[in-house]
Amino acid sequence: HESYIYLIKNKLIDFEKEIAAVSTQEQRDALSKSAEEHEEWMYDEGYDADLETYTNKYNELSAPGEKMFSRMKEVGARDEAVTEMNKKLEKVAALMKKWETTMPQVTEEERADIISKADDVKKWITEKVEAQAAADPSTDPVFTSSEVPLQTTELQAAISKLSRRPKPAPKKEEKKEEKKNETDTESGESGTEEKEDDSSEESKEEPKEEEEEDAAPSEDKEGEEL
């Protein structure tokens, strides 16, 4: 109790400008007076007070103080939370653009749904920021920094689900075509080898340049298959 009394006195001095931005003069005077009265009570009637009485007196003092200090803290915290959220939404838009080529298993309609959810979050932020700017800063805030990240819960769940979707397996027709090409290639190579054996028996003394020329078409064909 005593430490909180001094906390109030110090904050009213150390953060005078910041607190003035979120409170009225009447609120600050009332809090300062309450701290003085509680300090006097603590060294007088409160000297022999029981725990329950101390607790009630502490709550009586801390309630208005915490509201004021929380409003002061939220000014910067809200701005930071909104900035971070806008960055996150930009990343979502970029991810959906990337998925057009890297995630063919995610349909255009599904990507559009993600973008729609992100737009809903942007709309919520815009409305809350505008409402907060128009509100009386000495009253409870329109929204708090802790509420901002919660707006993407549904959005994040949808993205996470889609990101785990496996790519479609190759079609059976494509596999059959690949197997047919491999069979044709093997047959061609076998025929080439038999032809080369016959040629080598008829003319064993042919120049090496001609042998290299015979081998070249086989290498080109293999490169096309790869």
CORNOR-V642367 format. One record per run of one state. SS is the DSSP state (a for helix, b for strand, c for the rest). FROM is the first residue (numbers start at 1). TO is the last residue. If there is no record, write none. Layout:
# CORNOR-V642367
SS,FROM,TO  SS,FROM,TO
This chain:
# CORNOR-V642367
c,1,1  a,2,14  c,15,15  a,16,20  c,21,24  a,25,43  c,44,44  a,45,48  c,49,50  a,51,102  c,103,107  a,108,134  c,135,144  a,145,163  c,164,171  a,172,202  c,203,207  a,208,225  c,226,226
